[in-house]
Amino acid sequence: VTVATLQFVPRPGILDLGWGHPRPELLPVEPWLAAQRASAATFGWQALTYGYAAGPAPLIEWLAARTASAPEQCFVTAGASHALDLVAGLLTEPRDVALVDEPTYHLALRILRDKQLRLADASGRGRLFYTVPTFGNPTGRSLPLAERQSLVARAKREGFTIVEDDTYRELVYDGAAPPSLWELSGGENVVRIGSFAKTVAPGLRLGWINAAPSLVERLKNLGYVDSGGGVNHATALTMATFATSGAYDEHLARIRGAYREQRDALCEALDVDKPAGGWFLWLPRPAGLTLAAAERRGVSYVDGSRFQVDGRSGHIRLSFSMLPPDQLVEAARRLRP
Ligand SMILES: Cc1ncc(COP(=O)(O)O)c(C=O)c1O
């Protein structure tokens, strides 16, 4: 294919548990359209001109309240991927060591490698430490409170910055999400990155950073950020409208219910523990199973090796985000030997 519209390409006959994409029916097409109209009515021409480098005030103010942070600790990005690229670029130099908490989000490994960083596991010394501590990709698990506190203390002691990828925090199905490292640290030695990709829609390319005001200043002063007047101004204003109108919380309640049902269907069919949030299951690879064999049986997943720096793993990652419960039950049947 030389041109395409979407990243995901459906393969006939395959129930695909490989992609961390939203279920198409759960994307808020009509509510977003309503927010676009309301945003145009409220902001008029201001929605269509150059914005403010850190992101427009209506979204920054909402984000600050939502993340219990100060406005000067907030910066709007084109997604969590962009946020990681930006932060890694400002906090490191090529050949520096970035520590990662394995297994971890496989594409974050690529973003860090693109910055020419050397990757190492959590036991070493490094300039930054990338982690997805809440409903993590690929495990679905969360770091316990005591380990959160000791990680924050270690960052202060050793002088590195934790990059807390908090992309899944709002997709909580049981109880409350654990406190963020950002919150526990009081805003020092931690940069938190977030996204509207999983909670609203990945196509918005909209996310955010919580960081010390001095780092936010450096982000604002990046040439292309300043040159462009922020990175996604009109969408950020629409998101502010979507959020402050209550549509965001309504939508979140709806998708939490749906993803909870999907989680329950897959976990019950496989007879495994349920993660309290997020989109993923991390399971020991069934004896003798290969991806090619699974795909011949009409089911797909991502092999665990992709989530490790050294490419070795005895696990597989299943995502329950993209398919309705009945298809997840059928996918589980196809996974059993
Ligand atoms: C942990 C994690 N971080 C970041 C991303 C990408 O987020 P965005 O679409 O906001 O760039 C994903 C998506 O799969 C993810 O799982």
The ligand as a Gaussian input file, in Angstrom:
#p B3LYP/6-31G(d) Opt

LIG

0 1
 C        1.421000       3.560000      27.331000
 C        1.065000       4.307000      26.103000
 N        1.582000       5.520000      25.889000
 C        1.289000       6.224000      24.778000
 C        0.471000       5.715000      23.806000
 C        0.223000       6.530000      22.576000
 O       -0.571000       7.610000      22.917000
 P       -0.934000       8.769000      21.881000
 O       -1.877000       8.198000      20.885000
 O       -1.541000       9.817000      22.742000
 O        0.333000       9.223000      21.249000
 C       -0.093000       4.473000      23.978000
 C       -0.974000       3.911000      22.936000
 O       -0.986000       2.733000      22.692000
 C        0.218000       3.745000      25.144000
 O       -0.281000       2.520000      25.359000

